[in-house]
Amino acid sequence: MTTADLLAVAVAEARQGLAEGGIPIGAALFTTDGELLGRGHNRRVQDGDPSMHAETTAFRNAGRRRHYRDTIMVTTLSPCWYCSGLVRQFNIPHVIIGESTTFTGGHDWLAENGVRIELLADDTCVTMMKDFIAQHPDLWYEDIGE
């Protein structure tokens, strides 16, 4: 699978979250061989649960593994500190990020700690978030804790 193929799964999740009335952030956890382990989207609004970020939802949906050294986390938006902590806690070695124009989370910190970061600046991801922020600033600022 190409990077674009991996990102497409996360983008589909982000669109699903938006269609449900939530925040359009999607993520997926793959093995380095391209096997999809889990996918998910931000569900803070839908579930009324502030911990249900896209990366945590994808991680939970992947289920238990002995280790995560052979995985790639793909996310449409730069992971916040909470999700960056998840990546470090479980030693996920590679994160592919759709964009960090609308929000820059902890990806520099992850890189400083040995995580391979691929920042794509994907136009679809940027446009989806900019449109959402313009239409729902209250939900956006709640999501990022401002």
Buried (B, 14 or more C-beta within 10 A) or exposed (E): EEEEEBBBBBBBBBBBBBEBEBBBBBBBBBBEEEEBBBBBBBBBBBEEEEEBBBBBBBBEBBEEBEEBEBBBBBBBBBBBEBBBBBBBEBEBBBBBBBBBBBBBBBBBBBEEEEBEBBBBEBEBBBEBBEEBBEEBEEBBEBBEEE
